[in-house]
Amino acid sequence: NAGVTQTPKFRVLKTGQSMTLLCAQDMNHEYMYWYRQDPGMGLRLIHYSVGEGTTAKGEVPDGYNVSRLKKQNFLLGLESAAPSQTSVYFCASSYLQATGELFFGEGSRLTVL
Amino acid sequence: DAKTTQPTSMDCAEGRAANLPCNHSTISGNEYVYWYRQIHSQGPQYIIHGLKNNETNEMASLIITEDRKSSTLILPHATLRDTAVYYCIVRVTNSGYALNFGKGTSLLVTP
């Protein structure tokens, strides 16, 4: 039982390049989330999904797109990376009948030069 | 969701109890209090949550005041591995929406 797995763990991009972060969970959770965390800051919600085929915007969605084609996977895409998107990205998931407990991945550190 | 206020940082000696306060004076009747922690560079970890009764699990105890306007997370015997940022979050459960993490309290446990 791996829980929540994020790939890649580290990536360096040049400004304008595109990439996709993959989040996979094996707990059959309905809800999935993408957060970003900048140095000295708390986590800020980018996008989330309440089920397969659905997505919604969070607090800081600009510059990102997401897809939830399969229940177990939640993809975060950067179409044209900018230095302001340098951050650590965390994926999380939770049950449909949520108690509020989110299960987090270990994070993906992205640097945009 | 109600806003929370936590001290920026706290220290605690190893083996002693760590008491982390949180103010949530605008909490509404159906909002729960959640605590998470984040050990350096790792993903946040759920600790405990409660509505109005005190709660205890293998990690910590949660004490909520009778008026629910504040709470305290208690780590009964802090260890060096408890050094982390602790987040107090208030939210309506079962809403399906993500938790809003603030800056939390940075707890340093010293030998």
Interface residues (C-beta under 8 A of the other chain):
Chain A: V4 E30 Y31 Y33 Y35 G40 M41 G42 L43 R44 L45 Y48 V50 G58 E59 V88 F90 A92 L96 Q97 A98 T99 G100 E101 L102 F103 F104 G105 E106 G107
Chain B: Y32 Y34 Y36 S41 Q42 G43 P44 Q45 Y46 H49 Y87 R91 T93 N94 S95 G96 Y97 A98 L99 N100 F101 G102 K103 G104
